[in-house]
Amino acid sequence: MGIVAGLDSSAQSTQIVVCDTDTGAVLRQGYAPHPAVAEGDPQAWLMSLGDAAAGGVLEGVQAIGVSAQQNGLLVLDAGGVLVRPALLGNDKRMQPCAAELTDALGGRAAWAQAVGSVPQAGQALAKLRWLARNEPESAARAAALLQPHDWLVWQLLGRPLRRTTDRGDASGTGFWSAATGEWRPDLVELALGRQAALPDVLGPAEPAGHTPEGLLISAGTGETMAAAFGLGVGPGDAVVSLGASGSVFSVHHSALEDPTGTIISFADATGMHLPVVHTLNAVRVLRGTAELLGTDLPGLSDLALQSSPGAYGLVLLPYLEGERTPQLPHASGTLTGLRRESMRPEHLARAAFEGMLCGLTDALDVLRSRGVEVRRVFLLGAAAELPAVQAVAPALFGAQVVVPQPMDYAALGAARQAAWSLGVQQGTLAPHTPPQWPSVTGQAFDPGEDLAVGQAVRQQYAAVREQTHPGAL
């Protein structure tokens, strides 16, 4: 038996879980919010880590895995000093740069072929172009590029000459290809106007190194990849994440090149691939409808359950912020089917839940259309606990829905990676066989006899979508 830790440095806080290497049982946990500091100060991440580890949380730990927020960019000068505060994933200033770069390589299909994704504002790629355009002095000093998890690993190791990342986090930069497993320094130069050093990309079980005290640090990865690994997602599984916006991803045996850019071809934390499809509208649809009806999310859920499937003909196309899937950036929401008998609060509430979940099912179907098998769907986010979501989702998704018990699965995935790396070092695990920790526990909901009803609701939704936005999907 050994003891390992997983560290998840999210946008808001640091979560640590300490686990038994053999069983995956959580032995201890630590938590600390990030201090309120200026934009992207990574020293705040280290302060939060120290606070989360206080009180002996890491006592007896033999290895640590690091997960961190994705799409951040830390630019170092030749001496390893940050040239400016970190640029973070939620920074929307880079949208014009993303569009500029899309055209610079010849369009969406050219980017999909090159790196498996089309430039987005959140990517490190777009941040490099923004830096070159807006802070040329900082761009001129750029000698090396890291992401948040890379920087934290480097700090834990004592800032060695060698800097590392993993294939999962590298696949989100916009200048590494999940299909070829190679960096594209030419795309770095396209964005920044010059070359910069990129970290070595480690294999899933390969260690990044040892701390000066001899503690093993595994490769680490991005939060999405760590969460998938912590959940134990495998072939046949998909994950639907319900935030203000939504995402759908699944483990697949190969990278999926999508000339439209709808699928982002990430790599996962096990050596396989993690195709992702995003929607711009998820829980924001529910919150907006709840505000309109003068209630909260639990109240909206109660109202929706007083209606019936199909919401008496009300259909809500939930494109409140435009939409990415389908690609309708300038669309707005649409409510159809208003009749005297349908103009009741409970039917509008039901239409909001069905519209949001049909939009996510459209995203799920994008993956299915490319050969991704989906037999089970993990549903994440606080809204997954709403009874109306649990009642409606299985029939619309056409698969069993599992709502896992609350846990920082990114931290758990980082711990599992640490156990894997430690096991390889000790000779108890193979480099291609991760530790077989038990499946996560949670509530499971099957579509059962409601499957045909769900298909009818989807057909009603698809008919309105096609009439309103012909050929969008």
Buried (B, 14 or more C-beta within 10 A) or exposed (E): EBBBBBBBBBBEBBBBBBBBBBEBEBBBBBBBEBEEEEEBBBEBBBBBBEBBBEEEBBEEBBBBBBBBBBBBBBBBBEEBEBBBBBBBBEBEEBBEBBBBBBEBBEEBBBBBBBBBBBBBBBBBBBBBBBBBBEBEEBBBBBBBBBBBBBBBBBBBBEEEEEBBBBBBBBBBBBBBBBBEBEBBEEBBBBBBBEEBBBBBBBBBBBBBBBEEEEBBBBBBBBBBBBBBBBBBBEEEBBBBBBEBBBBBBBBBEEBBBBBEBBBBBBBBBBBBBBBBBBBBBBBBBBBBBBEEBEBEBEBBBBBBBEBEBBBBBBBBBBBBBBBBBBBBEEBEBBBBBEEEEBEBBBBBBBBBBBBBBBBBBBBBBBBBEBEBEBEBBBBBBEBBBBEBBBBBBBBBBBBBBBBBEEBBBBBBBBBBBBBBBBBBBEEEBEBEEBBEBEEBEBEEBEBEEBBEBBBEBBEBBBEBBEEBBEEBB
